[in-house]
Amino acid sequence: ISDNFIHTGYIKSRRDVNRRISLILRFLYELQRIKQLFVEPLQINVNWRGEHMELWFTESQSPDLRLSHRVKRVIHREKTPFQELSIVELEQYGRALILEDIVQTSIADEFVYHEMITHMPLNTHPDPQNVLIVGGGDGGAVRECLKHSKVKKVTLVEIDERVVENSIEYLPEISLIIQMHLYVYQLYHV
């Protein structure tokens, strides 16, 4: 790099040049690492902002609407026999479960969905004793159903056992009730 370039004001010294080259190399290394972590079709946008890199997950709501979340870190990613499953930590919402590019639940706002999907029907049903939940592998709907005194039995049907296992491991705040019931089941059915 010529001395003329250094004195243009963009770069103050050779030390500045070395620092920026080091940052660019670190950025390229991180970009390569991110490409290995993410298997298509998860939509990832990487923004280079001065000295740090930003990682964003974009969920397409419709052809005209996309919702983006800044990703703090990728915790787990796998291709199950049924779907792409990711557990990421979002800056705004904490840990989140993402299935096939769609955020299913997150620690910070899961109650909004789980309370509405369970309490509305249970409060309008005259005698809700037996509840069937199809797909609630994260456990939030089960937890909310068990808050109703009239409910005697809740059956959870989840096609993908990896959703349940990952929720127990990475989202215990939501799935604790499933973990407790699995433990009790194992105690009495061994």
Salt bridges, closest charged atoms under 4 A:
ASP3 OD1 - ARG14 NH2 2.77
ASP16 OD1 - ARG19 NH2 2.86
GLU30 OE1 - ARG33 NH2 2.67
GLU51 OE2 - ARG19 NH1 2.66
GLU54 OE1 - ARG49 NE 3.49
GLU54 OE2 - HIS52 NE2 3.79
GLU54 OE2 - ARG70 NH1 2.74
GLU78 OE1 - HIS76 NE2 2.57
GLU78 OE1 - ARG162 NH2 2.71
GLU84 OE1 - ARG77 NH2 3.35
GLU89 OE2 - LYS72 NZ 3.86
GLU89 OE1 - ARG73 NE 2.72
GLU110 OE1 - HIS114 ND1 2.68
GLU110 OE1 - ARG143 NH2 2.84
ASP138 OD1 - HIS114 NE2 2.98
GLU144 OE1 - HIS119 NE2 2.68
GLU144 OE2 - ARG143 NE 2.96
GLU144 OE2 - LYS147 NZ 3.02
GLU165 OE1 - ARG162 NH1 2.44
GLU173 OE2 - ARG95 NH2 2.43
